[in-house]
């Protein structure tokens, strides 16, 4: 009989619910791997999603620390037992993976593994991934495998639900990409309309100023001042659009690096000094990272366009069990109560909605003449 934590059916149910709760592909992969390792009481678990070039598009592990994972080096290729599961669509249960003739060794920093259980994840006839477990925490029979037929059946159930969760997450991401593409198209259209109108007015005003230079210099000077004002408005429109359209690159760079890059861009583009500092925050769930980024963008836009601030500071810190984002400026400030009643929300409703959508909360501290602080706090494990 296999050695399994005493949670039984409740643990299986919790694992399946956890998988169905996420819509981001990488979050789904992490949940599948962590659930499999916990349910079957193994030291290590991994899940690989193959690419079309003999490698893995994504490879998620559980039971290996960050430093050890970095030391292991590049992602594995599709060879040996990994390839067998991806191409033959059958489970592999081995007493000692190192003695299998297909075993090709592993890097020096790789953890030592013996008994092994692997299963393909299938969507119909298509193999969309492979789930691996190693080193069952139990007394092992002499020369035998710690993983049992019962473990294999349980992992099979988990793999079937993993296929559904992973397929749903992929469909969601594709629909979100289409939504983003539509939104970008809409913004581009609005940008074209707004900036075209500004530039058209700019050209007409410049022509009027040129015609007045000789016969009415005073009026020409006024027209040129209007040219400068229109040019400044056009630049503001472009800056706002660039921030909104800039790709987040969260999947590749993560929240901290993305925020730092955007702050650096804004610091160069504006006369105000814009700074960024972060401490203790590592990877967060994708939905939280996106919410933090969008709130930061909205708050920065407000501070730089409306407050007249000389300095805007962005900080992202970890406080016990919460991640906290702050955007503080030394600008003109405002009365949040009066703004709310006047119907001028300055994006506060949108920011509160984004924070609440990921289980967080947004607070606003501001007074006329005393600057503004926008804070978003989200619980994290």
N, C-alpha and C positions, 0 to 999 in steps of 0.2 A: 504493500500500500504506500502511496506517495506521501511525503511529508509536506503538508500545506498549512498555511496560517489558518486559525480556527474560524475565520469569517465566513467561509462556505459560500452559499448562494447569495447572501447579501453582498459579499465582496465582488462576485461576478456581476451582479446587477449594477453595483456602483461603478464598476469599470466600463460597462456598456453605456451607462448614462453619461459618464464623463466623456466618452468618445463622441457621443452625439451632441454634446453641448458646444463643441468648438466648430468654428467655420473657417479658421485659418489653417491651411494645409500643414504648416510646420507644427502648430499647436496640436493638431490631430495626431501627427506622427509621434510627438513627445508623449502624449497621453496613452497611445497604444503601447508604446515601449515600456513606460513606467507601469502600466496596468498588467502587462504580461509578466514582467519580472516579479511584481508583488504577488500576483495570483499563483504563480508556479514556484515561488520562493527560490529564485535563481540569483546568483551573484551578478550576472551580466545579461543584458538584453540589447538587441540592436534591430533596426529596421532600415532596409535599403530600398530606395525607389530607383530602378534602373533608368539610364539614359539610352540614347541610340548609338553610343560610341564605345561600348564596352566598359563603361564606368557606371557611377551612380550619380543621378541628378541630386539626390538628397540621401543622407545617411545619418541616422539619429541613434545615439547610444544612451544607455542608462546603466549606472554602476561604475563608470569610469570618470574620474575627476577631470576638470578642465586642463590642468597642467599636464596630466598624463596623456590626455587626448591630443594636446598640441605636440607632445613629444613623439607620439606614434607616427605622425607625419601625414602624407596625402591619403585621401580616401582610397579604400580597396578597389581593385578592379573586379570585373565579373569573371572569376576563374574558380577552379576547384569546386568545393561544395556549394559556394554561393551561386556559381553559374549553374550547377546541377538543379538547384531549386528553382531558378529563374527559367530554365529551359525544359525541365522534365515534369514540372508541376506535381511533385510528390513530396511528402514529408521525409525528413532525415532525422533519425534518432540513433545516436552513436555513443558507445561507452567511452571512447576516447578519440576525439576528433584528430589528435596528433598522429594516430596510427592508421587513419584512413588513407588509402593510396592516392586520393585526390588532394590531400593536404599539401599545401605549398609553402608552409612556414608563415611567420609574421614578423613585423619589425621588433627590434630589441625592447622598446618601451611597451609593447603590447602585453596585456595581462595574460598570465598562463591559464589556459582553459583545458578541460578534460571532457566530461560528458557534455553532450550537445543535442539540442532539439531545434530543428528548423522547419519552417512551413511557408509555402508560397501564399501570397495574398492575391486572390483572383477576382476580377470583375467579368463574369461570364467566362469566356475562353481566354481572356487577356490576363497575363500576369502583371500586376501593377506594383508588386513589391515582394519582399521576402522578410520574414520575421525570424530572428534567431535568439536562442537562449543558451546559456552555458553555465556550468558549475552549479548543479542543484544542491541546495543546502540540506543534505540528508545523509544518513549512513548508506554507503553504496555496496551492493553485493560484490563479491570478489570477481573482478574483471567485468562487471556489469555496469549498466547505465543507471544513474539516479533518476532520470526521467522515465515515466511509465506510460503505458498505453492510455491510462486515464488522463495524464498530463497532455498527451498528444491530442486526445479528443477535446479537452478544454481549450487548448490553443487553437484547434480547428474552429471552434465556435467563435473565439475571439477574432480569428482571422476573417471569418465571414462578416462579422459586424464591422471590423476594421475596413474591409473593402467598401462597405456601404458608407461609412463615415468619411473615408478618404475621397470617394467619388463625389459625395455631396459637397465636401469642402472645395474640391476642384471646380465643380459646377458653380459654386458660390463665387469663387475668385474670378472665374471667367465672366460671370454676370457683372461683378463689380468692375472688372476692367472695361466692359462695354459701357457701364454707367459713367466711369471716369472719362472714357473717350467722348461720350456724348456731352459731359459737362465741360470738357476742354473745348469742344467745338462751340458750345454756347458762349463760353467765356471769350473765345477768340472772336466770335461775332460781335459781342458787346465791346470788346477792346477795339475792334476795327471801327465800330460806329462812334465810340467816345473819342478816340484819338483822331479819327478822320475829321470829326467836327471841330476839334481844337485846332488841328493843323490848317483846316480851311479858314477858320477865323483868323488864325495867325497870319496866313498869307494875305488875306484881305486887309488886315490892319497894317501890315508892313507896306503894302502897296499904297495905302492912304497916307502913311507917314512919308513915303518917298515923294508923293505928289505935293505934300505940304512943306517940304524942307525949305524951298526957296521963297515961297510967298507967305508962309505963316509958321515960322520956326517954333513958336510957343505951342501951337497945336500939334506940330510934328513931334515935339518932345513928349507931349501927352500920349500920342499914338504909340510912340516907341516904348513908353512905360507899360502900355497895355500889351504890347508884343512880349515884353519880358514876363508879365503876369501870365499870359496865355501859355508861353513856353514852359513856365514852372508848373502849371496845371497839367500840361501834357506829360511832363516828366513824372509827376506824381501818379498819373494814370498808368504809365508804363511800369513804374516801380511796383505798384500794387498788383498789377497783372503778373509780373515776373514772379513775385512771391507766391501767388496763388497757383500759378501754373508749374512752378518748379517741381520736378519729380522728387518724391520723398526719399527714394532710395533706402527705405527702412529695411527691406529684406537683405540688401547687400551690406549696408554700413551700420545699421542699428540707429537707435534714437539719439544717443549722445553725439555720435559723429555727424549725423544729419543736422541736429540743432547747431552744433559748433560751426558747420559749414555755412548754414543760412545766416547765422549771426555775423560771421566774417564778411559775407556778401553785403549785408545791410550796413555794417560798420563802414565799409568802403563807399557805399552808395549815398549815405546820408552825412550831414554835418554833425549830427549827434553822435556821441561815442556809444557804441553798443558792445557789451561784453557778455561772456558766457563762462560759467563755472559749473562743474559737476563733481559729485563725490558719492561713491558707494552704490551707484545705480548700474546694474548690468542689464542683461536682456529682460524685457518685459513681454507679456502676451501681445500679439500683434495689434489687437483692438485698442489696448491701452496706449501702445506707442503711437498709433495713428491719432488717437484723441489728444494726447499730450502735444504732438506736433501741430495739430490744427489749432488748438487753444493758444499755443505759443505764437503761431503766425498771426492770428487775429489780434492778440494783445499787442504784439510788436507793431502791427499795422496801425492800430489806434494810437499807440504812444508816439510813433514817428510822424504820423500825419496830423494828429489833432492836439497833442499836448504841448508842443513847443519845447520838449525836453532837451537838455544838454547831455544827459547820460541815461541810458536804458540798460539795466542789468538783468540778465537771465540766469537763473540757477536751477539745477535739477539735483536733488539730494535724496538719500535714503534715510528715513527716520523710523527706527525700529521696524515696524511692519507696514510702512507706507512709503510710496514714492511721492515726492513733493516738488512741484514746478512753481517757480515764482518769476514774475516779470514786474520789475519795479522801475518807475521813472521819476525824475525830479521835475516833471512838467507842471502845467497849470492846475491839474487836478479837476475834480468836479464833485457835485453832490449826487451820489448814487440814487438817493431817494427822489430827488427832483428830476433827474434824468429818466427814471423809470416812469414817473407820472406824466412827463412831457412826451413820452412815446419815443424818445431818442435812446435806444438801447446800446448803441456803439458795439453791437455784436455780443452783448452780455447774454442774451437769451440763447444764442447759438452756442456759446462757450459752456453755459450751464447744462445745456442739452447734451453736449459731447461728454462732459464730465460725468453726468448722471448715467449716460448710456454705458459706461464701463464701471459702474459701481462707485464712482468717486463724487467729490463735491467741489464746487468752485466758490471762492469768497473774494469779495472786492472791498478794498480799503482805500478811500480817497476823500480828500477835502479840497475845496478851492484854494489854490495857491500852495498846496502841500504835496503834490505828486499823487501817484496812484500805484497800488500794488495789487496785481491779480495773482491769486494762488489757487492751484489745482492740486488736490490730494487724492490719491487712489490707493486703497489697500493692496498689498502684494505679499506673497508668501515668502 
